[in-house]
């Protein structure tokens, strides 16, 4: 996978509103109005977010009269997943180490607590 494509997808997903838009579109195609109604920001702001997602290839748009219908394109997410694959073992090891430290902390607190 091209590093630039992964970075572009990550940049688009860095914003919490755009991540929420992706989550909504994972449930199926929606109009721009339906999407905008779910957020406490202006429609133009949602349109800008949708443009970023469209330009990164994460969503597609189709016109139906005056309405714009947006749909998730899962291919960039698959490519991003492939790009991240080599790092999963590193994350798993660190998460395992964190889990061990949390368990040690719990045991230490349990020993110090009076019964």
C-alpha positions in Angstrom: 0.0 0.0 0.0 1.1 3.5 -0.7 2.2 5.4 2.4 0.7 8.6 1.0 -2.8 7.0 0.7 -2.6 5.7 4.3 -1.5 9.1 5.6 -4.4 10.8 3.6 -6.9 8.4 5.1 -5.5 8.9 8.6 -5.6 12.7 8.2 -9.3 12.5 7.2 -10.1 10.2 10.1 -8.2 12.4 12.6 -11.3 14.6 13.2 -14.0 13.2 15.5 -16.8 14.6 13.4 -15.5 12.8 10.3 -15.1 9.6 12.3 -18.7 9.8 13.4 -19.8 10.5 9.8 -17.9 7.4 8.7 -19.7 5.4 11.5 -23.1 6.7 10.3 -22.3 5.8 6.7 -21.2 2.3 7.7 -24.9 1.7 8.3 -25.7 2.6 4.7 -26.1 5.5 2.3 -27.5 8.8 3.6 -28.3 12.2 2.2 -26.2 15.2 3.2 -29.3 16.6 5.0 -29.7 13.4 7.1 -26.1 13.5 8.1 -26.1 17.2 8.9 -29.2 16.8 11.1 -27.2 14.5 13.4 -24.7 17.2 14.4 -24.9 20.4 16.4 -22.9 22.3 13.7 -24.0 24.1 10.5 -24.7 22.3 7.3 -21.8 24.0 5.6 -19.5 22.7 8.3 -20.8 19.1 7.6 -20.4 19.7 3.9 -16.7 20.6 4.4 -16.2 17.4 6.5 -17.9 15.4 3.7 -15.7 17.0 1.1 -12.5 16.0 3.0 -13.9 12.4 3.3 -14.7 12.4 -0.4 -11.3 13.8 -1.5 -9.6 11.1 0.6 -11.7 8.4 -1.1 -13.4 7.3 2.1 -16.9 8.2 0.8 -18.5 8.5 -2.5 -21.4 10.8 -3.5 -24.2 10.5 -6.0 -26.5 13.2 -7.1 -30.3 12.6 -7.2 -31.9 15.8 -8.2 -31.0 18.4 -5.6 -30.0 15.8 -3.0 -26.5 14.4 -2.5 -26.4 10.8 -1.3 -23.2 9.8 0.5 -21.9 6.2 0.9 -18.9 4.7 2.6 -16.2 3.3 0.3 -14.6 0.6 2.4 -11.6 0.1 0.1 -9.4 2.9 1.6 -10.1 1.5 5.1 -9.0 -2.0 3.9 -5.8 -0.5 2.5 -5.2 1.4 5.8 -5.8 -1.9 7.6 -3.2 -3.6 5.5 -0.8 -0.8 6.0 -1.2 -1.0 9.8 -0.9 -4.9 9.9 2.9 -4.9 10.6 2.4 -2.8 13.7 -0.3 -4.9 15.3 2.2 -7.3 17.1 4.0 -4.2 18.6 0.7 -2.9 19.9 -0.4 -6.2 21.2 2.9 -6.6 23.1 2.5 -3.2 24.7 -1.1 -3.7 25.5 -0.2 -7.0 27.2 2.4 -5.2 29.2 -0.1 -2.6 30.2 -2.6 -5.2 31.3 0.1 -6.8 33.4 0.9 -3.5 35.1 -2.7 -2.8 35.8 -3.1 -6.2 37.4 -0.1 -5.6 39.5 -1.5 -2.3 40.7 -4.8 -3.9 41.6 -3.1 -6.6 43.6 -1.0 -4.0 45.4 -4.1 -1.9 46.3 -5.9 -5.0 47.5 -3.0 -5.9 49.8 -2.9 -2.4 51.3 -6.7 -2.1 51.8 -7.8 -2.9 55.4 -10.4 -5.6 55.6 
